[in-house]
Amino acid sequence: MIAIIRISGMVKVDTRVEEALYRMRLRRKYACVIAQEKPEVLGVMKKIRNFAAFGKINEETLVKLIKARGRMADKSEIKDASHLAKEIIAGKSMEKLGLKPFFRLHPARGGIKSKVHYPKGVLGDHKENINKLIERML
């Protein structure tokens, strides 16, 4: 599973990149989506790497993300976040489970360098370290 977080805002974004962000449901700053590792998703990630942070999310962080920021489509409460996380990892879509397909996060505690790529900043591929970024944004 891959977590993708939009970091950049809307100003001066190329229309092709903006369309790719909209198709991934990353319509606002600090929006996060969970996606399967498929070739089409990896191609879109190459296009949006200058506007988003992404990496492999583990199950523990996914459970915390669902508990803290997950919302049901019918606005009811989430009963069992760990069960939902296992279903998502197994390959079920969030819409079929009744969850909204995106998460709205806070800006990161401690700040981020939003214009520099990963080792020094936050943009691009974080691999396993995306979990630390998500924890700071919950």
C-alpha positions in Angstrom: 0.0 0.0 0.0 1.2 3.5 -0.9 0.2 6.7 1.0 0.3 9.9 -1.1 0.1 13.3 0.6 -0.4 16.5 -1.4 2.0 19.1 -0.1 1.9 21.9 -2.6 -1.1 24.3 -3.1 -3.0 25.2 -6.1 -1.1 28.3 -7.4 0.9 27.9 -10.6 0.2 24.2 -11.1 0.4 22.9 -14.7 -3.1 21.7 -15.9 -1.9 18.2 -16.6 -0.5 17.9 -13.1 -3.6 19.5 -11.6 -5.7 16.9 -13.4 -3.6 14.1 -12.2 -3.9 15.4 -8.6 -7.7 15.6 -9.0 -8.0 12.1 -10.3 -6.0 10.8 -7.3 -8.5 12.8 -5.1 -5.8 15.1 -3.9 -7.8 18.3 -4.3 -6.4 20.2 -1.3 -3.2 20.7 0.6 -2.4 18.0 3.1 -4.9 15.6 1.7 -3.9 11.9 1.9 -5.0 8.9 -0.2 -4.1 5.2 0.1 -3.5 3.4 -3.2 -2.4 0.0 -4.4 1.0 -0.4 -6.0 -0.2 -0.7 -9.7 1.7 0.5 -12.8 -0.8 3.2 -13.5 -0.5 4.6 -10.0 3.3 4.6 -10.2 3.1 6.5 -13.5 0.9 9.2 -11.9 3.3 9.4 -8.9 6.1 10.2 -11.3 4.0 13.1 -12.7 3.1 14.5 -9.2 6.4 13.9 -7.4 7.1 17.7 -7.3 3.8 18.4 -5.5 3.3 15.4 -3.2 5.1 13.1 -0.7 4.6 9.4 -1.0 5.8 6.0 0.3 4.9 2.6 1.7 2.5 2.8 4.7 2.5 0.1 7.3 -0.6 -1.4 8.9 0.0 0.2 12.3 0.1 3.7 10.8 -2.9 2.9 8.7 -4.9 2.0 11.8 -3.9 5.3 13.5 -4.8 7.2 10.3 -8.2 5.6 10.1 -8.9 6.2 13.8 -7.8 9.8 13.8 -8.8 11.1 10.4 -11.1 8.5 8.8 -14.7 9.4 8.0 -17.6 7.2 7.0 -19.5 8.3 3.9 -22.8 8.3 5.8 -21.2 10.3 8.6 -21.5 7.6 11.2 -18.7 6.7 13.6 -16.0 4.2 12.8 -16.4 1.1 14.9 -13.3 -1.0 14.2 -10.4 0.7 12.6 -8.1 -2.3 12.6 -10.6 -4.4 10.7 -11.0 -1.7 8.1 -7.2 -1.4 7.8 -6.9 -5.2 7.2 -9.7 -5.0 4.5 -7.9 -2.1 2.8 -4.6 -4.0 2.8 -6.3 -7.0 1.4 -7.4 -5.0 -1.6 -10.9 -3.8 -0.9 -11.7 -0.3 -2.0 -12.5 2.3 0.6 -15.8 3.2 -1.1 -17.0 -0.5 -0.7 -16.2 -0.3 3.0 -18.2 2.9 3.4 -15.1 5.1 4.1 -14.4 8.4 2.4 -11.6 7.8 -0.1 -9.3 10.5 1.3 -8.0 11.8 4.6 -7.6 15.5 5.5 -4.4 15.9 7.6 -2.9 18.8 9.7 0.3 20.5 8.6 3.2 18.6 10.1 4.3 19.3 13.6 7.8 20.7 13.6 7.4 22.1 10.1 8.4 20.9 6.7 10.5 22.1 3.8 7.9 22.1 1.2 10.0 23.1 -1.8 12.9 20.6 -1.5 12.9 16.8 -2.3 13.1 14.1 0.3 16.5 13.8 2.0 16.4 17.5 2.9 12.7 18.3 2.3 9.4 16.6 2.1 8.6 16.2 -1.6 9.0 12.9 -3.5 9.5 9.3 -2.5 9.9 8.7 1.3 9.8 4.9 1.1 9.2 3.7 4.7 9.7 7.1 6.3 6.3 8.3 5.1 5.0 6.7 8.3 6.9 9.2 10.5 5.5 12.1 8.4 1.9 10.8 8.7 2.4 10.5 12.5 3.5 14.2 12.6 0.4 15.2 10.6 -2.2 13.4 12.6 
